Amino acid sequence: MLTLLFPPEDQVAHIHLGLRCERSQVVDRPPLSNSFAGKEAPAMVAPTITSLSPLSGTTAGGNPVVLKGKNFNTPAVTSVTFDGNSATFTINSDEQITATAPTHPAGSVTVTVTNANGSATAGYSYGSGLTLSPTQGPTGGGTVVDIYGMGLAGANSVLFGCTAARSFTQLSATHLQAVSPAGGGEVHVVVMAKGTASAPAYFYYIPAPFTSGINPVAGPLARGTAVTITGQNLYTTTAVTFGGIPATSFAVVSDSQVTAVPPARAAPGSVQVKVTTAGGVAGNLSFTYDTTPTISGLSPSSGSTNGGDTITINGTNLADTKAVTFGGNPAHFGVIDSNTVTAITPPPAPQDPPT
């Protein structure tokens, strides 16, 4: 039981502060268990493949292929083959495998992933041109690009459009690594080796991102609702950070809009918001973590029209509460802790007599 003593009314300073009220829901949850005793073990199932990236490569092979899907580790995948030819691979997670494409003649093949309970397949194509990884980068250049293909031994230049790569390294007869020069738009990448030009591959220059606004500009220390970031050239966004901490989640809405959920933070203050894309980083926005009070519940939620009821207010960031009002009428109150305030409902304000 909590007893509150209030000073005479003429000694109480009433300072208006609007409290944002938010309803909450209490959800009954079943008790958690840390044991499978008396329960069936999780089912062991066959793998599934949802995507491959890239979908094609050169006949030389040697390029990485990222397979995404499910059940790659339950149980663990034991083989990855391209048209029956074994590939080396790494299980990155239960939902991703990185395999190295083996050599193969030009044409379409079936990629098969197998574990103890079955297999899954997807299509992949071999061609005679070059394969690039990555296939895009900023207009300022500086992207390290892996180039795979046949006949690359003795390479003496790598061209991005009409501009030579800043530098390149011969890693094998089928693998080069080049640093992209500055450029713009879509360009052909060609390797010159022993006086012969390779078949071209495409590289895309992505304009630098620009951010112009964030809404709202402030939020609670606890993980909040999504903010909307507006700007330009945002469609290749790969990361959003708040004070160097990755957003809890983000989604690209369009080339001019991204939504993100700020991560929780221990202390109030302003932090820099950065958006990273294939074209670079934009970091001209800020977001302020504040101690804005929130209300999650009242108990009781109703009372006498004459006032005088003691109400418990639950919420967050209530330690510095300066005023509590009911319909604009100030109430006597006491702060219990940062999550609890009690208040006595005031009588209704007098009504003006009819004229």
C-alpha positions in Angstrom: 0.0 0.0 0.0 1.3 3.5 -0.9 0.3 6.6 1.1 0.9 10.0 -0.5 1.0 13.3 1.4 0.3 16.4 -0.6 1.0 20.1 0.4 -1.8 22.6 0.5 -3.1 23.5 -3.0 -1.8 27.1 -2.8 1.8 25.7 -2.5 1.5 23.4 -5.5 3.1 24.7 -8.8 1.2 23.6 -11.8 3.4 23.3 -14.9 1.7 22.0 -18.0 3.3 19.0 -19.7 1.4 17.0 -22.3 1.8 13.3 -21.8 1.5 11.2 -25.0 -1.0 8.4 -24.2 -0.6 5.1 -25.8 -2.7 2.1 -25.1 -1.0 -1.2 -24.6 -2.2 -4.8 -24.7 -1.3 -7.5 -22.2 -0.7 -10.8 -23.9 -0.8 -14.0 -21.8 2.2 -16.1 -22.8 2.7 -19.8 -22.0 5.6 -20.6 -19.7 8.9 -21.2 -21.5 10.8 -24.4 -21.2 14.5 -25.1 -21.5 14.1 -28.7 -22.1 12.6 -31.0 -24.8 11.6 -33.5 -22.1 8.4 -35.2 -23.1 8.4 -33.5 -26.5 9.2 -34.5 -29.9 12.6 -33.4 -31.3 12.5 -30.9 -34.2 11.8 -32.6 -37.6 14.8 -33.2 -39.8 13.8 -32.0 -43.3 15.1 -31.8 -46.8 16.7 -28.5 -48.0 15.0 -25.9 -50.2 16.5 -23.3 -52.5 14.8 -19.9 -53.0 17.5 -18.1 -55.0 21.0 -18.1 -56.5 23.3 -15.2 -57.0 24.6 -14.8 -59.6 22.4 -16.9 -61.9 25.2 -17.3 -64.5 29.0 -17.5 -64.8 31.8 -18.3 -67.1 32.8 -21.7 -68.3 36.0 -21.2 -66.4 34.2 -21.5 -63.1 35.9 -20.4 -59.9 33.4 -17.7 -59.1 31.3 -17.7 -55.8 27.6 -18.5 -56.1 25.4 -17.7 -53.1 22.5 -20.0 -52.5 19.7 -18.9 -50.2 16.9 -21.2 -48.9 16.2 -23.2 -45.8 17.3 -26.3 -43.9 20.9 -26.1 -45.0 22.1 -27.1 -41.5 19.2 -29.3 -40.2 20.8 -31.7 -40.9 23.9 -30.3 -42.6 24.1 -30.3 -46.4 26.6 -32.9 -47.5 27.1 -31.9 -51.2 26.5 -29.2 -53.8 26.8 -30.1 -57.4 26.6 -28.3 -60.8 25.2 -30.7 -63.4 26.6 -33.6 -61.2 30.0 -32.0 -60.8 31.0 -31.5 -57.1 31.6 -27.9 -55.9 33.4 -26.8 -52.9 31.0 -25.0 -50.5 30.6 -23.3 -47.1 27.5 -23.4 -45.0 27.1 -19.8 -43.8 23.9 -20.4 -41.9 20.8 -22.6 -42.0 19.6 -20.3 -44.8 22.7 -19.6 -46.9 25.5 -21.5 -48.6 28.4 -20.1 -50.6 29.6 -22.5 -53.3 32.4 -22.2 -55.9 31.2 -22.9 -59.4 33.3 -25.7 -61.1 34.4 -25.5 -64.7 31.8 -26.6 -67.3 31.0 -26.1 -71.0 28.6 -23.3 -72.0 24.9 -24.1 -71.3 22.3 -24.4 -68.6 22.9 -26.8 -65.7 21.1 -27.9 -62.6 22.5 -27.0 -59.2 21.7 -29.7 -56.6 21.9 -29.3 -52.8 21.7 -32.5 -50.8 21.4 -33.5 -47.1 20.5 -36.7 -45.4 16.8 -36.2 -45.9 16.7 -35.2 -49.6 17.7 -32.6 -52.1 16.7 -29.3 -53.8 17.6 -28.0 -57.2 17.9 -24.6 -59.0 19.0 -23.5 -62.5 22.4 -21.9 -63.4 23.9 -20.9 -66.8 27.5 -21.1 -68.1 28.6 -18.6 -70.7 31.8 -17.7 -72.5 32.0 -14.1 -71.3 33.2 -12.5 -68.1 31.6 -12.7 -64.7 32.0 -9.8 -62.3 31.5 -9.6 -58.6 30.3 -7.1 -57.6 28.6 -5.7 -60.7 28.1 -2.2 -59.3 29.9 0.5 -57.4 30.1 4.2 -56.6 30.7 6.8 -59.4 33.9 7.8 -57.6 35.4 4.4 -58.3 37.5 2.4 -55.9 35.4 -0.8 -56.0 37.5 -4.0 -55.9 35.9 -6.2 -58.6 36.6 -9.9 -59.1 36.7 -10.8 -62.7 36.3 -14.5 -63.8 36.7 -15.9 -67.3 38.6 -17.9 -69.8 41.8 -16.7 -71.5 42.8 -14.1 -68.9 46.4 -15.3 -68.6 48.9 -12.6 -69.6 46.3 -9.8 -69.1 47.9 -6.4 -69.8 44.9 -4.1 -69.1 41.3 -4.0 -67.8 39.0 -1.4 -69.2 35.8 0.0 -67.7 34.2 1.6 -70.7 37.1 3.6 -72.2 38.9 4.1 -68.9 41.6 1.8 -67.6 41.2 0.2 -64.1 43.1 2.0 -61.4 45.0 -1.2 -60.9 44.5 -4.9 -61.4 46.1 -8.1 -60.0 46.4 -11.4 -61.9 45.3 -14.1 -59.4 45.1 -17.0 -61.9 44.6 -17.8 -65.6 40.9 -17.4 -65.0 40.7 -14.8 -62.2 41.6 -11.1 -62.0 41.0 -8.5 -59.4 40.6 -4.9 -60.6 39.9 -1.6 -59.0 37.2 0.4 -60.8 38.0 4.0 -62.0 35.6 6.9 -61.6 32.7 6.7 -64.1 29.0 6.9 -64.6 26.1 4.8 -65.9 26.5 1.4 -67.4 29.8 0.4 -68.9 31.4 -2.6 -70.6 34.3 -4.2 -68.7 36.9 -5.8 -71.1 40.1 -7.6 -70.3 42.9 -7.2 -72.9 45.3 -10.3 -72.9 47.9 -11.1 -75.5 46.4 -8.6 -77.9 42.9 -10.1 -77.7 39.9 -8.5 -76.0 37.6 -10.6 -73.9 33.8 -10.7 -74.4 32.4 -7.8 -72.3 30.6 -7.8 -69.0 28.5 -5.0 -67.6 29.4 -2.8 -64.6 26.9 -0.2 -63.2 28.0 3.0 -61.6 25.6 4.0 -58.8 25.2 7.7 -57.9 26.0 8.7 -54.4 23.0 8.8 -52.0 21.6 12.1 -50.7 19.4 12.3 -47.6 17.2 15.4 -47.1 15.0 14.6 -44.1 14.0 12.2 -41.3 10.6 12.0 -39.6 10.1 12.0 -36.7 13.4 13.6 -35.7 13.3 12.3 -32.1 12.1 9.3 -30.2 12.4 7.3 -27.0 15.5 5.6 -25.7 13.7 2.2 -26.0 13.4 0.8 -29.5 10.8 2.9 -31.2 8.6 2.9 -34.2 9.9 3.3 -37.7 11.3 6.7 -38.9 11.0 7.7 -42.6 14.2 8.9 -44.3 13.8 10.8 -47.6 16.3 11.7 -50.2 17.7 10.5 -53.6 19.5 7.4 -54.9 18.4 5.3 -52.0 17.3 2.2 -53.9 20.5 0.2 -53.3 20.6 0.9 -49.5 22.5 -1.9 -47.7 22.6 -0.4 -44.2 21.2 2.3 -41.9 22.9 3.2 -38.7 22.1 5.5 -35.7 25.2 6.7 -34.0 27.1 3.8 -35.6 24.6 1.2 -34.4 22.7 -0.7 -37.1 19.0 0.0 -37.3 16.8 -2.8 -35.8 15.4 -3.2 -39.3 15.0 -1.1 -42.4 13.1 -1.3 -45.7 13.7 0.4 -49.1 10.3 1.9 -50.1 11.5 3.7 -53.2 14.5 5.4 -54.7 13.6 8.4 -52.5 12.4 6.8 -49.3 13.7 4.3 -46.7 12.1 3.4 -43.4 14.1 2.3 -40.4 13.5 1.3 -36.8 16.1 3.1 -34.5 17.9 0.7 -32.1 17.6 1.2 -28.3 20.1 3.5 -26.6 21.2 3.9 -23.0 21.5 7.7 -22.8 19.6 10.6 -24.4 21.2 12.7 -27.0 21.6 13.4 -30.7 23.2 10.8 -33.0 24.2 10.8 -36.6 22.1 8.8 -39.1 24.0 7.2 -41.9 22.5 5.5 -45.0 24.9 3.3 -46.9 24.2 2.3 -50.6 26.2 0.8 -53.4 27.0 4.4 -54.4 28.4 5.5 -51.1 27.3 6.9 -47.7 25.0 9.8 -46.8 25.4 11.1 -43.2 23.9 14.5 -43.0 20.9 13.7 -40.8 20.6 13.4 -37.0 18.1 11.7 -34.7 17.6 12.7 -31.0 17.0 10.1 -28.3 14.9 11.9 -25.6 13.1 11.1 -22.5 9.6 11.9 -23.8 7.1 10.4 -21.4 4.7 7.7 -22.6 1.6 6.3 -20.9 0.9 2.6 -21.2 -2.0 2.2 -18.8 -4.2 3.7 -16.1 -5.6 1.9 -13.0 -8.5 2.3 -12.5 -9.4 3.6 -15.9 -12.7 5.3 -14.7 -14.0 7.0 -11.6 -16.3 9.5 -10.0 -17.4 12.6 -11.9 -16.6 14.5 -8.7 -12.9 13.6 -8.8 -10.9 12.5 -5.8 -10.0 9.1 -7.1 -6.4 7.9 -6.8 -5.1 6.8 -10.2 -1.9 4.8 -10.9 -0.3 5.8 -14.2 2.1 3.4 -15.8 4.5 4.2 -18.6 8.1 5.1 -19.4 10.3 8.2 -18.7 8.0 9.4 -16.0 10.7 10.3 -13.4 10.8 14.0 -14.4 7.1 14.5 -14.6 6.2 18.2 -13.9 2.4 18.1 -14.3 -0.5 15.7 -14.7 -3.8 17.0 -16.2 -7.2 15.4 -16.7 -9.0 17.1 -19.5 -6.7 20.1 -19.1 -7.4 20.3 -15.3 -4.3 20.0 -13.1 -4.1 17.2 -10.6 -2.1 16.5 -7.5 0.4 13.8 -8.2 3.4 11.9 -6.9 6.3 10.3 -8.8 6.9 6.7 -7.6 9.6 5.8 -10.1 10.5 6.2 -13.8 7.6 3.9 -14.8 4.9 4.9 -12.3 3.1 8.1 -11.2 0.0 8.3 -9.0 -2.5 11.2 -9.2 -5.7 12.3 -7.6 -8.4 13.1 -10.2 -9.5 16.8 -10.0 -13.1 17.8 -9.9 -14.5 19.0 -13.2 -13.9 22.6 -14.2 -16.9 24.9 -13.4 -19.1 25.6 -16.4 -19.9 29.1 -17.5 -23.6 30.0 -16.8 -25.8 30.1 -19.9 -26.4 33.5 -21.4 
